[in-house]
Amino acid sequence: AIAAADLRVAAETELPIRLVCAALPGTRLDQVEILRSHPVALQQCTRFVSHHSRMRTEPVHDTAGAARLLAECRDATSAVVTSSEAAEAFGLAVLARDVQDRADNVTRFWLLARRQLGSESSSTRLERHLAACVDGRTGLAAVRGAISVDDNTVADIAEATQELLLTLLDANGLTPDDVVSAIFTLTPDLDAIFPANAARQLGWHRVPMLCATELAISGALPRCLRVLLHVRPAAGDWSPSHIYLGEARVLRRDL
């Protein structure tokens, strides 16, 4: 399939896979009649299944999805093969741990590309990719902000951009490494500089950024710079703090 799609393997890694059997709280292992999971995960647990002849297996699209479906359908006669993290996330009880056949169970992951990727090594690319995608963070979140700009000059737009970005990071406990992308918009009366240039001056060299012009709506706040940040917050009790500075405070009086 990869060859037919004209793709190349840019990098490869193997991750340890530890599987659990999980069910609704209160379900006993001897009550389970159906065991659901991704087909490959079920194939990795043949010994466990053979020791519980009462169970019959049913494949589903993925391991975490199996946990979510069980939590939704509330079937007390079913269990799933999934990760302990997925079981916890969907409120399931772990009936048995390390149900995989092999202690050294791993899954190989390939990073695919249609063409040659950049000059950095494939191992560096893969490490950064995995750090962003499988390091246990809660996923993507969005943070909004806006600030009024004194005048349409390079200095004023750059100063406002940097003040807004630094305030957003500080208020949300983030660093530039936590920022996935940034979208800036400017009212039509601001065109002296791209806000992304000011962000680069803060060291945001690896953050993809886009600048655009706001709609020219009659009565809208003049000389206003807005930003939408996509971020990966640290795991835990985190909620976004949206920041509106200067005259832009009137845009969100509720905040």
C-alpha positions as CSV (number, residue, x, y, z in Angstrom):
1,A,0.0,0.0,0.0
2,I,2.8,2.4,0.8
3,A,4.6,1.6,-2.5
4,A,1.4,2.1,-4.4
5,A,0.8,5.5,-2.9
6,D,4.4,6.6,-3.7
7,L,5.2,7.2,0.0
8,R,8.5,6.8,1.7
9,V,9.3,5.8,5.3
10,A,11.0,8.8,6.8
11,A,11.5,7.3,10.3
12,E,10.7,4.3,12.4
13,T,10.2,3.6,16.1
14,E,8.9,0.8,18.3
15,L,6.8,1.5,21.3
16,P,6.1,-1.0,24.2
17,I,2.4,-2.0,24.3
18,R,0.9,-3.0,27.6
19,L,-2.7,-4.1,27.4
20,V,-5.4,-4.6,30.1
21,C,-8.8,-6.2,30.2
22,A,-11.3,-3.6,31.4
23,A,-15.0,-3.5,32.0
24,L,-17.7,-1.5,33.7
25,P,-17.1,-1.1,37.4
26,G,-18.7,-4.0,39.3
27,T,-18.2,-6.5,36.4
28,R,-16.4,-9.7,37.3
29,L,-14.0,-11.4,34.9
30,D,-16.2,-14.6,35.0
31,Q,-19.2,-12.6,33.8
32,V,-17.6,-11.4,30.6
33,E,-19.1,-13.0,27.5
34,I,-17.7,-10.6,24.7
35,L,-14.2,-9.2,24.5
36,R,-13.8,-6.3,22.0
37,S,-10.7,-4.5,20.7
38,H,-8.7,-3.8,17.6
39,P,-8.1,-7.1,15.7
40,V,-4.3,-6.9,16.2
41,A,-4.7,-6.3,19.9
42,L,-6.9,-9.3,20.2
43,Q,-4.3,-11.4,18.3
44,Q,-1.8,-10.2,20.9
45,C,-3.9,-11.7,23.7
46,T,-4.6,-15.2,22.5
47,R,-3.4,-16.9,25.7
48,F,-5.6,-14.7,27.9
49,V,-8.6,-15.5,25.7
50,S,-7.9,-19.2,25.6
51,H,-7.9,-19.3,29.4
52,H,-11.3,-17.7,29.5
53,S,-13.3,-19.9,27.2
54,R,-16.6,-18.2,28.1
55,M,-15.4,-15.1,26.1
56,R,-15.9,-14.6,22.4
57,T,-14.0,-11.9,20.6
58,E,-15.4,-9.1,18.5
59,P,-13.1,-6.7,16.5
60,V,-13.7,-3.0,16.6
61,H,-11.8,-0.1,15.0
62,D,-9.3,0.7,17.8
63,T,-8.4,-0.1,21.4
64,A,-9.3,3.3,22.9
65,G,-12.5,3.4,20.8
66,A,-13.5,0.0,22.3
67,A,-13.2,1.5,25.7
68,R,-15.3,4.5,24.8
69,L,-18.0,2.4,23.2
70,L,-18.3,0.2,26.3
71,A,-18.6,3.2,28.5
72,E,-21.4,4.5,26.3
73,C,-23.4,1.3,25.9
74,R,-23.0,0.2,29.5
75,D,-23.0,-3.6,28.7
76,A,-22.2,-5.5,31.9
77,T,-21.4,-8.7,29.9
78,S,-18.7,-7.1,27.8
79,A,-15.0,-6.2,28.3
80,V,-12.3,-4.6,26.2
81,V,-8.6,-5.0,25.6
82,T,-7.2,-1.5,25.8
83,S,-4.5,0.6,27.5
84,S,-4.8,1.3,31.2
85,E,-4.8,5.1,30.3
86,A,-7.9,4.6,28.1
87,A,-9.6,2.5,30.7
88,E,-9.1,5.2,33.3
89,A,-10.2,8.0,30.8
90,F,-13.5,6.3,30.2
91,G,-14.2,5.2,33.8
92,L,-13.7,1.5,33.3
93,A,-12.3,-0.9,35.9
94,V,-9.2,-3.0,35.1
95,L,-10.0,-6.7,35.5
96,A,-6.6,-8.0,34.4
97,R,-3.3,-6.4,33.6
98,D,-0.6,-7.4,31.1
99,V,-2.9,-9.6,29.1
100,Q,-0.6,-9.5,26.0
101,D,1.0,-12.8,25.2
102,R,4.6,-11.4,25.2
103,A,6.3,-9.3,27.9
104,D,8.3,-7.6,25.1
105,N,5.1,-6.7,23.1
106,V,5.8,-3.7,20.8
107,T,4.1,-2.0,17.9
108,R,6.2,-0.5,15.1
109,F,5.3,3.0,13.9
110,W,6.4,4.5,10.7
111,L,6.5,8.2,9.9
112,L,5.5,8.5,6.2
113,A,6.1,11.3,3.7
114,R,5.5,11.8,0.1
115,R,8.8,13.4,-0.5
116,Q,12.1,13.9,1.3
117,L,11.7,15.8,4.5
118,G,14.1,18.6,5.4
119,S,17.7,18.3,6.4
120,E,17.4,17.2,10.0
121,S,17.8,13.6,10.8
122,S,14.8,11.2,10.7
123,S,15.4,10.3,14.3
124,T,15.1,13.9,15.4
125,R,11.9,14.4,13.4
126,L,10.4,11.3,14.9
127,E,11.4,12.2,18.5
128,R,9.8,15.7,18.0
129,H,6.7,14.1,16.5
130,L,6.3,11.6,19.3
131,A,6.9,14.2,21.9
132,A,4.0,16.2,20.5
133,C,1.6,13.3,20.0
134,V,2.2,10.5,22.5
135,D,3.7,12.2,25.6
136,G,0.5,11.9,27.6
137,R,-0.7,15.5,27.1
138,T,-4.4,16.2,27.0
139,G,-4.3,17.1,23.3
140,L,-4.9,20.4,21.4
141,A,-6.5,23.4,22.9
142,A,-7.2,26.9,21.6
143,V,-6.4,30.2,23.3
144,R,-7.7,33.6,22.1
145,G,-6.3,37.1,22.6
146,A,-6.6,40.6,21.3
147,I,-4.9,44.0,21.9
148,S,-5.4,47.5,20.6
149,V,-2.5,49.1,18.7
150,D,-1.5,52.7,19.3
151,D,-0.6,53.5,15.7
152,N,0.0,51.8,12.3
153,T,3.8,51.7,12.7
154,V,6.3,48.8,12.7
155,A,7.3,49.5,16.3
156,D,3.8,49.8,17.6
157,I,2.5,46.6,16.0
158,A,5.6,44.7,17.0
159,E,5.3,45.9,20.6
160,A,1.6,45.0,20.8
161,T,2.2,41.6,19.3
162,Q,4.9,40.7,21.7
163,E,3.0,42.1,24.7
164,L,0.0,40.0,23.8
165,L,1.9,36.8,23.2
166,L,4.0,37.1,26.4
167,T,0.8,37.8,28.4
168,L,-1.0,34.8,26.9
169,L,1.9,32.4,27.7
170,D,2.3,33.7,31.2
171,A,-1.5,33.6,32.0
172,N,-1.8,30.0,30.7
173,G,1.5,28.6,32.1
174,L,2.8,27.9,28.6
175,T,6.1,28.2,26.7
176,P,6.8,28.7,23.0
177,D,7.5,25.0,22.8
178,D,3.8,24.3,23.8
179,V,2.5,26.4,20.8
180,V,1.4,24.3,17.8
181,S,0.4,27.2,15.5
182,A,-0.7,30.8,15.6
183,I,-3.2,32.7,13.5
184,F,-3.0,36.5,13.6
185,T,-5.6,38.9,12.2
186,L,-5.3,42.7,11.9
187,T,-8.0,45.3,11.2
188,P,-7.6,46.9,7.7
189,D,-6.0,50.0,9.2
190,L,-2.9,48.0,10.4
191,D,-0.5,47.0,7.6
192,A,2.9,48.2,8.6
193,I,4.3,44.7,9.6
194,F,3.3,41.1,9.8
195,P,2.7,40.2,13.5
196,A,4.5,36.9,12.7
197,N,7.7,38.9,12.3
198,A,7.4,40.2,15.8
199,A,6.7,36.7,17.1
200,R,9.9,35.4,15.4
201,Q,11.8,38.1,17.3
202,L,10.6,36.3,20.5
203,G,12.2,33.1,19.3
204,W,9.1,31.5,17.8
205,H,11.1,30.1,14.9
206,R,9.4,26.6,14.8
207,V,5.8,27.7,15.2
208,P,3.8,27.8,11.9
209,M,2.1,31.2,11.8
210,L,-0.5,32.9,9.5
211,C,-1.4,36.5,9.2
212,A,-4.7,37.8,7.7
213,T,-6.9,40.9,7.6
214,E,-10.1,41.2,9.5
215,L,-13.4,42.0,7.7
216,A,-14.0,45.7,7.4
217,I,-17.2,45.8,9.5
218,S,-18.8,49.2,10.1
219,G,-18.3,50.3,13.7
220,A,-15.7,47.6,14.6
221,L,-12.9,48.4,17.0
222,P,-10.1,50.2,15.0
223,R,-6.4,49.3,15.1
224,C,-7.0,45.9,16.7
225,L,-4.7,42.9,16.6
226,R,-6.1,39.4,17.3
227,V,-4.5,36.0,17.7
228,L,-5.7,32.4,17.9
229,L,-3.1,30.0,19.4
230,H,-3.3,26.3,19.1
231,V,-1.4,24.8,22.1
232,R,-0.6,21.6,23.8
233,P,-1.1,22.3,27.5
234,A,0.5,20.1,30.2
235,A,-1.7,17.3,31.4
236,G,-3.7,18.0,34.5
237,D,-6.3,20.5,35.6
238,W,-5.8,23.2,32.9
239,S,-8.3,25.6,31.3
240,P,-7.6,28.4,28.8
241,S,-7.2,32.0,29.9
242,H,-8.2,34.3,27.0
243,I,-6.5,37.7,27.2
244,Y,-7.9,41.0,25.9
245,L,-5.7,44.1,26.4
246,G,-6.1,47.8,26.1
247,E,-9.2,49.0,24.2
248,A,-9.7,45.4,23.0
249,R,-11.2,44.6,26.5
250,V,-14.5,45.8,25.1
251,L,-14.6,42.8,22.7
252,R,-15.1,40.3,25.6
253,R,-16.5,42.1,28.6
254,D,-17.6,38.7,30.0
255,L,-13.9,37.8,30.4
